[in-house]
Amino acid sequence: MPSLPRPGRARSSALVLFIILATQMMIIVDMSVILTALPKMHRALGFSEASLSWVQNAYTLTFGGLLLLGARAGDLLGRRRVFIAGITLFTLASMAGGLAQSEGWMLIARALQGIGAAIAAPSALALLTTTYREPAERTRALTLYAAVSGASGSLGLVLGGMLTDWVSWRWSLFLNVPLGLSLVALAPRHLPETARVTGRFDLTGALTSTIGMSSLVYAFVRAGEEGWGDGVTLAAFSVALTLLAAFVATELRAEQPITPMRLFASRERSGAYAARVLMVGAVFSMFFFLTQYLQNVHGYDPLRSGLAFLPQTVMIMCSVRFVPRLAARLPASTLTAGALAIAALSMAWLSRVSATTAYFPGVAVPLLGLGVGIGTAFIGLTAAGVAGVEPRDAGAASGLVNAAHQLGGSLGLGVMVAVFSAATNHATGDARDTLAHGIATAFTGSAVLLVAALLVALVVIVRPARGTERVVAARAEAS
């Protein structure tokens, strides 16, 4: 059992929360901070248009694919010990990425960052859920964690724009170094350690899931470039389906799987994971394409492009204040579904952009709506993803929450790159109009993903929750 902070000692729960939130912010910011730097990185390191998306995917795929193994490592080796190892690797890889001199160098550094994040992130969230056991304290801590997760994506775009415009795109990566070193210094003194336990690492499960998801994302990107009938595209899809099927079979047979199937016994948790994949896929592909739209269609510089996301960032941060009050009056499942509906409508509005669309209201107002919807939904889906989890499964459940986040980003971007490519290949008009049309089509795809997330929430989370409420009410009346 994990040791807990004691009142009056330096290892206070407030410092534990600070370290965990700072870690989550750094890891999620790193998914988006690079986006506003991509046009300059493209020219500096010689990336092609298609390979540019792999600056993002090299990070998110290794992160998402190895998260479950990282969660298992924390359970077996001690969560504080594993957390420190992960942050150390993440910090060194960030330094290497900032110094990159070629396309290959950058992609290797981004992959190593993803591995470091996969090692550290599950232990961080698991420490939060085991440190805060009182319902009110846990709700507050999870609300802050979810708000940081939601806001950090758009905050990264602002920071990336500032650093790229004022200093260099390389500082989007160097930014992690002082923060990472600070966390490595604070963790041994303030994070509680958990005891080592005897067990095995499910390497087969980790490898089949990571390579399978990577093949699936590559297949979508390749399809956008070469067509759905291309031999390599079909081979990549075949490899992906084979390995993902092998992953499921492995987890069902493994004595100590990285993904205990009992976590999916709860419809609430299963629905939360699925909805999170769809929602994050929509949001992070929107980040990628809206950055290109602002810079390449409207001529924004990186700073102005980053600042354009402030409406969304501000609204997500405000969700920390208003969501707990709404949660006291509305069922959490209903609140999450309503938030996803707002997000889907806002994305549909954004999909109407063209080469002549003004920032206000055509971009700014949809971003406000997305901030409200996404900020609120993140809080509900994070809480649902770890609801009712026993302490022994805290690491695995935390790994699944983060895995859904990262894999959603990778898969969503891969799908939308294919959608974008198909739209631009058949568009007529000048380059600016063609680019705007392709981006608008990608936004339409993101709106479809959000509608799918809403349907999952309504069918899998809201309906069972209402059934449970009716049963509880009936029992209360009978007694």
C-alpha positions in Angstrom: 0.0 0.0 0.0 1.3 3.5 -0.8 2.4 5.7 2.1 0.4 8.8 2.6 1.6 12.4 3.5 1.3 13.2 7.1 0.1 16.6 8.4 2.9 18.9 9.6 5.6 17.2 7.4 7.3 18.6 4.3 5.7 15.9 2.2 2.3 17.7 2.3 -0.6 16.8 0.0 -0.4 20.4 -1.4 3.1 19.8 -2.6 2.2 16.4 -4.0 -0.6 18.1 -6.0 1.7 20.8 -7.2 4.3 18.3 -8.5 1.6 16.2 -10.2 -0.1 19.2 -11.9 3.3 20.6 -13.0 4.2 17.3 -14.5 0.9 16.9 -16.3 1.1 20.5 -17.6 4.6 19.9 -19.0 3.7 16.6 -20.7 0.5 17.9 -22.3 2.1 21.2 -23.3 4.7 19.2 -25.2 2.0 17.8 -27.4 1.0 21.3 -28.7 3.9 23.7 -28.0 5.7 22.5 -31.1 2.7 23.1 -33.4 3.2 26.9 -33.8 6.9 26.2 -34.5 6.2 23.6 -37.3 6.4 26.0 -40.3 9.9 27.2 -39.2 11.0 23.8 -38.2 9.8 22.5 -41.6 12.2 24.9 -43.3 15.1 24.5 -40.8 15.2 20.7 -40.8 14.0 19.8 -44.2 10.7 18.1 -43.4 8.3 17.2 -46.1 4.6 18.1 -45.8 3.6 14.6 -44.8 6.5 13.8 -42.5 5.9 17.0 -40.6 3.0 15.4 -38.8 5.4 12.8 -37.4 7.0 15.5 -35.2 3.7 15.2 -33.3 3.1 11.5 -33.8 6.6 10.4 -32.8 5.8 11.8 -29.3 2.2 10.8 -28.9 2.5 7.3 -30.2 5.4 6.3 -28.0 3.7 8.1 -25.1 0.4 6.5 -25.6 1.7 3.0 -26.6 4.0 2.6 -23.6 1.8 4.3 -21.0 0.4 1.0 -19.8 3.8 -0.5 -19.4 4.9 2.6 -17.5 1.9 2.2 -15.2 2.9 -1.4 -14.6 6.5 -0.3 -13.9 5.2 2.1 -11.2 3.2 -0.6 -9.5 6.1 -3.0 -9.4 9.2 -0.8 -8.8 7.7 2.0 -6.8 5.8 5.0 -8.2 8.2 7.7 -7.0 11.2 5.9 -8.3 9.7 5.4 -11.7 8.3 8.9 -11.8 11.8 10.4 -11.3 13.3 8.1 -14.0 10.6 9.1 -16.5 11.0 12.9 -15.9 14.8 12.5 -16.2 14.6 10.9 -19.6 11.9 13.4 -20.7 14.2 16.3 -19.7 17.3 14.9 -21.5 15.3 14.2 -24.6 13.9 17.7 -24.6 17.4 19.1 -24.6 18.4 16.7 -27.5 15.3 17.9 -29.5 16.2 21.5 -29.0 19.7 20.8 -30.4 18.4 18.8 -33.4 20.2 19.3 -36.7 18.2 17.0 -38.9 14.8 15.4 -39.4 15.8 12.0 -38.1 17.5 13.6 -35.0 14.3 15.5 -34.2 12.0 12.4 -34.6 14.3 10.3 -32.4 14.3 13.0 -29.7 10.5 13.3 -29.8 10.1 9.5 -29.5 12.4 9.5 -26.4 10.3 12.3 -24.9 7.3 10.2 -25.4 8.9 7.2 -23.7 9.9 9.4 -20.7 6.4 10.8 -20.5 4.9 7.3 -20.6 7.1 6.3 -17.7 6.3 9.3 -15.5 2.6 10.2 -16.2 0.8 7.1 -14.9 2.7 7.2 -11.6 1.8 10.8 -11.2 -2.0 10.3 -11.6 -1.8 7.1 -9.5 -0.1 9.0 -6.7 -2.9 11.7 -6.9 -5.7 9.1 -6.6 -4.1 7.3 -3.7 -3.1 10.5 -1.8 -6.5 12.1 -2.0 -8.9 9.5 -0.6 -11.6 11.8 0.9 -14.4 12.3 -1.7 -14.4 16.1 -1.6 -10.6 16.3 -1.7 -10.3 13.8 -4.5 -13.0 15.6 -6.5 -11.1 18.9 -6.2 -7.8 17.3 -7.1 -9.2 15.5 -10.1 -10.9 18.7 -11.2 -7.6 20.6 -11.2 -5.9 17.7 -12.9 -8.5 17.6 -15.7 -8.5 21.4 -16.1 -4.7 21.4 -16.4 -4.9 18.6 -19.0 -7.5 20.5 -21.0 -5.9 23.9 -20.8 -2.3 22.8 -21.3 -2.9 21.9 -24.9 -4.0 25.4 -25.9 -1.6 27.0 -23.5 1.2 25.2 -25.3 0.2 26.9 -28.6 0.5 30.3 -26.9 3.9 29.5 -25.4 5.1 28.0 -28.6 4.2 31.1 -30.6 5.8 33.4 -28.1 9.1 31.4 -28.0 9.2 30.8 -31.8 8.6 34.5 -32.6 10.7 36.1 -29.8 13.7 33.6 -29.6 13.7 30.4 -31.6 11.5 27.4 -32.3 14.2 25.4 -30.4 13.1 27.0 -27.1 9.7 25.2 -27.5 11.8 22.2 -26.4 14.4 23.8 -24.2 11.5 25.1 -22.1 11.1 21.7 -20.5 14.6 21.5 -19.2 14.4 23.9 -16.2 11.0 22.6 -15.2 12.0 19.0 -15.6 15.1 19.5 -13.4 13.0 21.2 -10.8 10.6 18.3 -10.6 13.5 15.8 -10.4 14.8 17.8 -7.4 11.5 18.1 -5.6 10.1 14.6 -6.1 12.5 12.7 -3.7 11.6 15.1 -0.9 7.9 15.5 -1.3 6.4 12.5 -3.2 5.4 9.4 -1.2 7.1 6.2 -2.3 5.3 2.9 -2.8 6.7 -0.5 -1.9 8.2 -2.7 -4.6 6.1 -5.8 -5.3 6.9 -9.0 -7.1 5.5 -9.3 -10.6 6.2 -9.5 -14.3 6.3 -7.0 -17.2 3.9 -7.7 -20.0 6.4 -6.8 -22.8 4.4 -8.6 -25.4 1.3 -6.5 -24.7 3.3 -3.3 -24.7 5.0 -4.1 -28.0 1.9 -5.3 -29.9 -0.1 -2.2 -28.7 2.6 0.3 -29.6 3.6 -1.1 -33.0 -0.1 -1.8 -33.8 -1.2 1.8 -33.1 1.8 3.2 -34.9 1.0 1.1 -38.0 -2.6 2.2 -37.9 -1.7 5.9 -37.7 0.9 5.4 -40.5 -1.7 3.7 -42.6 -4.1 6.7 -42.4 -1.3 9.2 -43.2 -0.1 7.1 -46.1 -3.6 6.7 -47.5 -3.9 10.5 -47.6 -0.7 10.7 -49.7 -0.9 7.6 -51.9 -4.5 6.5 -51.9 -6.5 3.8 -50.1 -5.6 1.2 -52.7 -1.8 1.7 -52.3 0.0 -1.6 -51.4 1.9 -0.1 -48.5 -1.2 1.5 -47.1 -3.1 -1.9 -47.2 -0.1 -3.7 -45.7 0.1 -1.1 -42.8 -3.6 -1.6 -42.1 -3.1 -5.4 -42.1 -0.2 -5.2 -39.7 -2.1 -2.8 -37.4 -5.2 -5.1 -37.2 -3.1 -8.2 -36.7 -1.0 -6.7 -33.9 -4.0 -5.0 -32.1 -5.9 -8.4 -32.2 -2.7 -10.0 -30.8 -2.7 -7.4 -28.1 -6.2 -8.2 -27.0 -5.5 -11.9 -27.1 -2.3 -11.4 -25.0 -4.1 -9.4 -22.4 -6.8 -12.0 -22.0 -4.3 -14.7 -21.4 -1.5 -12.9 -19.5 -1.0 -13.7 -15.9 -0.2 -10.1 -15.1 -1.4 -8.0 -18.1 -0.6 -4.3 -18.5 -4.3 -3.8 -19.2 -6.4 -5.8 -16.7 -9.7 -6.5 -18.5 -11.6 -6.0 -15.2 -11.1 -2.3 -15.7 -13.6 -2.5 -18.6 -16.2 -4.2 -16.6 -17.5 -0.8 -15.6 -19.5 0.8 -18.5 -18.8 4.2 -17.0 -15.0 3.7 -17.2 -15.2 2.1 -20.7 -17.3 4.9 -22.0 -15.0 7.5 -20.5 -12.0 6.0 -22.3 -13.7 5.7 -25.7 -15.2 9.2 -25.5 -11.8 10.6 -24.5 -10.1 9.0 -27.5 -12.7 10.6 -29.8 -12.7 14.0 -28.1 -8.9 14.4 -28.0 -8.6 13.2 -31.6 -10.9 16.0 -32.6 -9.2 18.7 -30.5 -5.6 18.0 -31.3 -6.1 17.6 -35.0 -8.0 21.0 -34.8 -4.9 22.5 -33.1 -2.6 21.2 -35.9 -4.8 22.5 -38.8 -5.9 25.8 -37.2 -2.3 26.7 -36.7 -1.6 26.1 -40.4 -4.7 28.0 -41.3 -3.8 31.1 -39.3 -0.2 31.2 -40.5 -0.5 30.0 -44.1 -3.9 31.4 -45.1 -4.1 34.6 -43.0 -0.3 35.3 -42.7 -0.2 35.3 -38.9 3.3 35.1 -37.3 3.8 32.4 -34.7 3.1 34.7 -31.7 -0.1 36.0 -33.1 -1.1 32.5 -34.1 -0.5 31.3 -30.5 -2.4 34.2 -29.0 -5.4 33.4 -31.3 -6.0 30.3 -29.1 -6.4 32.4 -25.9 -10.3 32.4 -25.9 -10.2 28.6 -25.6 -7.4 28.6 -23.0 -9.2 31.1 -20.8 -12.5 29.2 -20.9 -10.9 25.9 -20.1 -9.1 27.5 -17.0 -12.4 29.1 -16.0 -14.0 25.6 -15.9 -12.1 25.0 -12.6 -14.4 27.6 -11.1 -17.8 26.8 -12.6 -17.8 23.1 -13.2 -17.8 22.1 -9.5 -20.8 24.3 -8.8 -22.7 22.8 -11.8 -21.7 19.3 -10.7 -23.5 20.0 -7.4 -26.7 20.5 -9.2 -26.5 18.2 -12.2 -25.5 14.5 -12.6 -21.9 14.3 -13.7 -22.8 12.1 -16.7 -25.4 14.7 -17.9 -23.0 17.5 -17.5 -20.3 15.7 -19.6 -22.8 14.9 -22.4 -24.0 18.6 -22.5 -20.4 19.7 -22.6 -19.6 17.4 -25.6 -22.7 18.8 -27.4 -21.4 22.3 -27.0 -18.0 21.3 -28.3 -19.5 19.5 -31.3 -21.6 22.5 -32.3 -18.6 24.9 -31.9 -16.5 22.6 -34.1 -19.2 22.5 -36.7 -19.2 26.3 -36.7 -15.4 26.4 -37.1 -15.7 24.0 -40.1 -17.3 26.8 -42.1 -14.0 28.8 -42.3 -12.7 29.9 -45.7 -9.9 32.0 -47.0 -11.9 35.2 -46.3 -13.2 34.3 -42.8 -12.4 37.0 -40.3 -10.9 35.9 -36.9 -13.9 37.4 -35.1 -16.4 36.0 -35.0 -15.6 33.1 -37.4 -12.7 31.7 -35.3 -12.8 33.4 -31.9 -16.4 32.5 -31.0 -16.1 28.8 -31.9 -12.9 28.7 -29.8 -14.8 30.1 -26.8 -17.5 27.4 -27.2 -14.8 24.7 -27.5 -13.1 26.0 -24.4 -16.4 25.7 -22.4 -17.2 22.2 -23.8 -13.8 20.6 -23.8 -12.9 22.0 -20.4 -16.0 20.7 -18.8 -15.9 17.3 -20.6 -12.3 16.7 -19.6 -13.2 17.0 -15.9 -16.1 14.6 -16.2 -14.3 12.0 -18.3 -11.2 12.1 -16.0 -13.3 11.4 -13.0 -15.2 8.7 -14.8 -12.0 7.0 -16.0 -10.8 6.3 -12.5 -14.3 5.8 -10.8 -14.5 2.9 -8.4 -11.0 1.7 -9.1 -9.3 -0.3 -6.3 -5.9 0.8 -5.1 -4.2 -2.2 -6.7 -5.5 -1.0 -10.1 -4.8 2.7 -9.6 -1.7 2.6 -11.8 -3.4 0.7 -14.7 -6.5 2.9 -14.6 -4.3 6.0 -14.6 -2.4 4.6 -17.5 -5.6 4.0 -19.5 -6.8 7.6 -19.0 -3.5 8.9 -20.3 -3.3 6.3 -23.0 -6.7 7.3 -24.3 -5.5 10.9 -24.3 -2.3 10.3 -26.3 -3.6 7.7 -28.7 -6.7 9.8 -29.4 -4.4 12.7 -30.4 -2.3 10.4 -32.7 -5.2 8.6 -34.3 -7.3 11.7 -34.7 -4.4 13.6 -36.4 -3.7 10.6 -38.7 -7.3 10.4 -39.8 -7.6 14.1 -40.3 -4.4 14.3 -42.3 -6.0 11.7 -44.7 -9.2 13.7 -44.8 -7.3 16.9 -45.5 -5.2 15.3 -48.3 -8.3 13.9 -50.0 -10.0 17.3 -49.9 -7.0 19.2 -51.3 -6.3 16.6 -54.0 -9.8 17.3 -55.5 -10.0 21.0 -54.8 -9.9 23.7 -57.5 -8.7 27.3 -57.1 -5.5 29.0 -56.0 -3.2 27.6 -53.3 -4.7 29.7 -50.5 -8.3 28.7 -51.3 -7.3 25.0 -51.6 -5.5 25.1 -48.3 -8.5 26.7 -46.6 -10.9 24.2 -48.1 -8.8 21.2 -47.0 -8.6 22.6 -43.4 -12.3 23.3 -43.3 -12.9 19.7 -44.3 -10.6 18.4 -41.6 -12.6 20.5 -39.1 -15.8 18.8 -40.3 -14.1 15.5 -39.6 -13.3 16.7 -36.1 -16.9 17.7 -35.6 -17.9 14.2 -36.5 -15.5 12.8 -33.9 -17.1 15.0 -31.3 -20.6 13.9 -32.3 -19.4 10.3 -31.9 -18.0 11.1 -28.4 -21.4 12.6 -27.5 -23.2 9.4 -28.6 -20.8 7.3 -26.6 -21.5 9.5 -23.5 -25.3 9.3 -24.0 -25.5 5.6 -24.6 -22.7 4.2 -22.4 -22.4 6.7 -19.6 -25.6 8.7 -19.2 -28.2 5.9 -19.7 -26.6 3.4 -17.2 -26.1 6.2 -14.7 -29.8 7.1 -14.8 -30.7 3.5 -14.4 -28.6 3.3 -11.3 -30.2 6.5 -9.9 -33.7 5.0 -10.4 -32.6 1.8 -8.6 -31.2 3.7 -5.7 -34.3 5.9 -5.4 -36.6 2.8 -5.5 -34.6 1.2 -2.7 -34.8 4.3 -0.6 -38.5 4.5 -1.0 -38.9 0.8 -0.1 -36.9 1.2 3.1 
